[in-house]
Amino acid sequence: MADTLEDDASLAESIVKYAERATMAEAKVSNLEQRLAQLEVNSQMGAPPPNMAYYTPEAAYCMPQQQQTQISPTITVPPTQQ
């Protein structure tokens, strides 16, 4: 009789652990599905993924660069008014 109670408790404990692991795995899968859906939406819109430069730095070199404005070599200070 004691063996049966221990076996039942062990079985219940194993079921609880399995359910907890299954819940964590389900949450991870849901997170991955959300991220994949976001990537698919971005690719349909033609936008690069936000972390593309991290994973493929060579592609970042092909991106059009923003032109920098030329800074004047001399600085002019207006006269102070009193």
VEXKEMAR-925591 format. One record per residue: chain; residue number from 0; x, y, z of N, C-alpha, C, O, CB in turn. Coordinates in pm, whole numbers, plus 32768, in hexadecimal, padded with zeros to 4 digits. Glycine has a CB too. Example, Ala and Ser with C-alpha at 12.3 -4.5 7.8 and 13.67 -1.06 7.14 Angstrom:
BEGIN
chain,n,n.x,n.y,n.z,ca.x,ca.y,ca.z,c.x,c.y,c.z,o.x,o.y,o.z,cb.x,cb.y,cb.z
A,0,8527,7DC7,830C,84CE,7E3E,830C,8528,7EB6,830C,8590,7EB4,834E,846B,7E41,8389
A,1,8505,7F1F,82C4,8557,7F96,82CA,850A,8003,8313,853D,8072,8324,8580,7FC4,823C
END
This chain:
BEGIN
chain,n,n.x,n.y,n.z,ca.x,ca.y,ca.z,c.x,c.y,c.z,o.x,o.y,o.z,cb.x,cb.y,cb.z
A,0,8052,7F89,8000,8000,8000,8000,8057,807E,8000,8037,80E0,7FBC,7FA2,7FFF,8078
A,1,80C5,807B,804D,811D,80EF,8054,8163,8105,7FCF,8179,8177,7FA5,8184,80DC,80C3
A,2,8186,8097,7F8D,81C5,80A2,7F0A,8167,80E3,7EA5,8193,8131,7E51,81F2,8018,7ED8
A,3,80E8,80C4,7EAE,8086,80FB,7E52,8079,8191,7E66,806E,81DC,7E05,7FFE,80B7,7E64
A,4,807A,81BE,7EE5,8071,824F,7F01,80ED,8298,7ECE,80E2,8305,7E96,805E,8268,7F98
A,5,8162,825C,7EE2,81DE,829A,7EB2,81E0,829F,7E1A,820C,8302,7DDE,8258,824D,7EE6
A,6,81B2,8235,7DDB,81AC,8231,7D49,814A,829A,7D14,8166,82DE,7CB1,8184,81A5,7D18
A,7,80D8,82A7,7D57,8075,830B,7D2E,80AC,8398,7D3D,8097,83ED,7CE7,7FF5,82FB,7D7F
A,8,80F3,83B1,7DAD,812D,8435,7DC4,819A,8452,7D5C,81A4,84C2,7D28,8167,843F,7E53
A,9,81EB,83EC,7D3F,8256,83FD,7CDC,821A,8417,7C52,824C,846A,7C06,82B1,8381,7CD8
A,10,81B1,83CF,7C31,816F,83E1,7BB1,8132,846E,7BA6,813E,84B0,7B3F,8102,8376,7B9C
A,11,80F1,849A,7C11,80B6,8520,7C12,8121,858B,7C04,810F,85ED,7BBD,8065,8537,7C92
A,12,8192,8577,7C48,8200,85D7,7C3F,8238,85DB,7BB0,8258,8646,7B7D,826F,85B3,7CA4
A,13,8245,8569,7B72,8277,8563,7AE8,8216,85A8,7A88,8240,85EC,7A2B,828D,84D1,7ABC
A,14,8196,8596,7A9F,8132,85D7,7A49,8138,866E,7A57,812D,86B6,79F4,80A5,85A4,7A6A
A,15,8148,869D,7AD3,8151,872E,7AEA,81CD,8767,7AA7,81C5,87D0,7A66,8155,874D,7B82
A,16,823F,8724,7AB4,82BA,8753,7A73,82AB,8754,79DB,82D8,87B1,7998,8332,86FA,7A9B
A,17,826C,86EC,79A5,8256,86E6,7915,81FC,8759,78E7,8216,8798,7881,8217,865E,78ED
A,18,8193,8774,7933,8137,87E1,790F,817F,8868,7915,8167,88BE,78BF,80BE,87E2,796D
A,19,81D5,887D,7977,8220,88FA,7981,827E,890A,790A,8287,8977,78D0,8271,88FF,7A04
A,20,82C5,889F,78E5,831F,88A7,7872,82D2,88BD,77F1,82FF,8907,7799,8373,8827,7866
A,21,825E,887D,77E5,820C,8890,776D,81DA,8920,7763,81D4,8958,76F6,8195,882F,776D
A,22,81B7,895B,77D4,8189,89E7,77D5,81F9,8A45,77AC,81E3,8AA3,775F,8153,8A0E,7861
A,23,8273,8A2D,77E0,82E5,8A81,77BA,8305,8A72,7725,8322,8AD4,76E1,8361,8A5F,780E
A,24,82FF,89F7,76F4,831B,89E1,7665,82B1,8A24,760F,82D1,8A5B,75A5,8320,894A,7646
A,25,8235,8A20,763B,81CA,8A60,75EF,81DE,8AF8,75EA,81C6,8B37,7583,8141,8A3F,762D
A,26,820A,8B32,7658,8224,8BC3,765B,8297,8BE6,75FC,8290,8C4B,75B6,8244,8BF1,76EA
A,27,8300,8B94,75F9,8370,8BAD,75A0,8345,8BA4,750E,836D,8BF6,74BB,83E1,8B4A,75BC
A,28,82F4,8B3F,74EE,82C4,8B30,7464,826E,8BA7,743D,8279,8BD9,73CD,8273,8AAC,7455
A,29,8219,8BD4,7497,81C5,8C48,747B,821A,8CC4,7460,81FD,8D11,7404,8164,8C62,74F0
A,30,8282,8CD6,74B0,82DC,8D48,749C,8321,8D3F,7414,832B,8DA3,73CD,8345,8D4E,750D
A,31,8350,8CC9,73F0,8392,8CB7,736E,8331,8CCF,72FA,8356,8D0A,7295,83CD,8C2C,7364
A,32,82B4,8CA2,730A,8251,8CB9,72A1,8236,8D4F,728F,8226,8D7E,721F,81CE,8C6F,72C1
A,33,8230,8D98,72FE,821B,8E29,72F5,828F,8E6C,72AE,827B,8EC2,7258,8209,8E66,7381
A,34,830A,8E45,72D0,837F,8E81,7291,8384,8E5F,71FD,83A7,8EB5,71AB,83FF,8E51,72D6
A,35,8361,8DE5,71D9,8360,8DBD,714D,82F7,8E0B,7100,8310,8E37,7090,8346,8D27,7140
A,36,8282,8E1D,713B,8219,8E6B,70F8,8247,8EFA,70E2,822B,8F34,7079,8197,8E69,714B
A,37,828D,8F35,7144,82BF,8FBE,7134,8326,8FC5,70C4,8326,9025,7076,82FC,8FF1,71B8
A,38,837E,8F63,70BB,83E0,8F61,7050,839D,8F53,6FC8,83C7,8F92,6F67,8444,8EEF,7065
A,39,8334,8F01,6FC1,82ED,8EF1,6F42,82AA,8F73,6F19,82AA,8F96,6EA3,8285,8E81,6F4E
A,40,8270,8FBA,6F79,8230,903B,6F59,8298,909E,6F29,8281,90E6,6EC8,81E5,9073,6FD5
A,41,830B,90A3,6F6D,8375,9100,6F44,83A9,90DF,6EB9,83C5,9139,6E6A,83E9,90FD,6FA9
A,42,83B6,905D,6E9A,83EB,9039,6E17,8387,9059,6DA9,83AF,907A,6D39,840F,8FA4,6E13
A,43,8306,9051,6DC6,82A1,9074,6D62,82A0,910A,6D49,827F,9136,6CDB,8216,9045,6D8F
A,44,82C3,9157,6DAD,82C5,91E8,6D9F,834A,9218,6D63,8358,928E,6D44,82AD,922C,6E26
A,45,83A9,91BE,6D53,8429,91E2,6D18,848C,921B,6D7C,84F8,9247,6D56,8414,9244,6CAB
A,46,8468,921B,6DFA,84C1,9252,6E60,8523,91E6,6E8E,84FD,9173,6E9F,8471,9289,6ED8
A,47,85A1,920B,6EA2,8600,91A9,6ED6,85E1,918F,6F6A,85A9,91E6,6FAC,8694,91DA,6EC5
A,48,8604,911B,6F9E,85EF,9102,702B,863E,9166,707F,86A7,9195,7053,8617,9072,704F
A,49,860E,9187,70F5,8650,91EF,7145,86DE,91CD,716F,872D,9227,7189,8600,920B,71BD
A,50,8700,914E,7177,8786,9128,71A2,87D9,90EB,7131,8832,909A,714A,877E,90C6,7215
A,51,87BB,9112,70B7,8800,90D9,7044,8896,90F8,7048,88E7,90A3,7024,87C3,910E,6FC3
A,52,88BB,916F,7071,8948,9193,7073,8996,913E,70D6,8A0E,9129,70C5,8958,9227,7095
A,53,8953,910D,713C,8997,90B8,719D,89B5,902F,7161,8A23,8FFA,716F,8942,90A8,721C
A,54,8951,8FF5,711D,8962,8F6F,70E9,89AA,8F6C,7063,89F2,8F0C,7045,88DB,8F2C,70DA
A,55,899A,8FD3,7013,89DD,8FD8,6F91,8A1C,9062,6F7F,89E5,90B6,6F37,8979,8FB9,6F1D
A,56,8A8D,907A,6FBF,8AC9,90FE,6FB6,8AF2,9123,6F28,8AF7,9199,6F06,8B42,9106,7010
A,57,8B0E,90BF,6ED4,8B34,90DE,6E4A,8AC0,911E,6DFF,8AD7,916C,6DA2,8B63,905F,6E01
A,58,8A44,90FE,6E24,89D1,913A,6DE1,89C1,91CC,6E08,898A,921B,6DBB,8951,90EC,6E03
A,59,89EF,91F1,6E7E,89E3,927B,6EAB,8A39,92D8,6E55,8A18,934E,6E46,8A0B,9288,6F3F
A,60,8AA4,92A5,6E1C,8AF9,92F7,6DC7,8AB6,9319,6D42,8ADA,937B,6D01,8B7D,92B1,6DAE
A,61,8A56,92C8,6D1C,8A10,92DE,6C9E,8999,933D,6CAE,895D,9367,6C4B,89E0,925B,6C64
A,62,8979,935F,6D29,8908,93B8,6D42,892D,9445,6D15,89A0,946E,6D22,88E1,93B7,6DD8
A,63,88CC,9490,6CDF,88EB,951A,6CB9,890D,956C,6D35,88C9,9567,6D9B,8874,9559,6C6E
A,64,8977,95B7,6D2A,89A5,9609,6D99,8963,9692,6D95,8948,96C8,6D29,8A3E,9617,6D97
A,65,8949,96CA,6E0A,8914,9751,6E10,8985,97B4,6DF6,89F5,97A4,6E28,88D0,976C,6E99
A,66,8965,9819,6DA8,89CC,987C,6D8A,89DB,98D9,6E02,8979,9905,6E3E,89A8,98CD,6D0B
A,67,8A56,98F5,6E22,8A71,9950,6E90,8A7E,99DC,6E59,8AB6,99F1,6DEE,8AF0,9926,6EDE
A,68,8A4A,9A3A,6EA3,8A54,9AC5,6E77,8AE3,9AF6,6E8F,8B24,9AD1,6EF1,89EE,9B1F,6EC1
A,69,8B11,9B48,6E35,8B99,9B7E,6E3E,8B9C,9BED,6EA6,8B49,9C48,6EA2,8BC9,9BB2,6DB3
A,70,8BF9,9BE4,6F01,8C07,9C4A,6F69,8C6B,9CB3,6F37,8CD4,9C92,6F00,8C36,9C0B,6FF1
A,71,8C49,9D2F,6F4C,8CA0,9D9C,6F22,8D23,9D97,6F6F,8D23,9D80,6FE8,8C5A,9E25,6F36
A,72,8D93,9DAD,6F2B,8E14,9DA8,6F70,8E2C,9E20,6FCC,8E82,9E1A,7024,8E84,9D9F,6F0B
A,73,8DE1,9E8D,6FB9,8DF3,9F03,7010,8D76,9F16,7064,8D07,9EF3,703B,8E11,9F83,6FBC
A,74,8D8B,9F4D,70D8,8D1C,9F68,7132,8D09,9FFE,713B,8D68,A048,7157,8D34,9F2A,71BF
A,75,8C90,A02A,7122,8C74,A0B9,712D,8C20,A0D0,71A9,8BBB,A08D,71BF,8C2C,A0F0,70AD
A,76,8C4B,A12E,71F9,8C02,A150,7274,8BBF,A1D6,725F,8C03,A238,723E,8C62,A153,72F0
A,77,8B3C,A1DD,7271,8AF9,A25F,725F,8B20,A2BF,72CE,8B3D,A295,733E,8A60,A24D,725C
A,78,8B1F,A340,72AF,8B42,A3A2,7318,8AD9,A3A0,7386,8A62,A38A,736E,8B4F,A431,72DC
A,79,8B08,A3B8,73FD,8AAB,A3B9,746F,8A5F,A43B,7473,8A98,A4A5,7456,8AF6,A3A2,74F4
A,80,89E3,A436,7497,8990,A4AF,74A1,8987,A4D7,7533,8972,A483,758B,8901,A499,7463
A,81,8995,A559,754C,898E,A589,75D6,8922,A5EF,75E8,890E,A622,7656,8A11,A5C5,7602
END
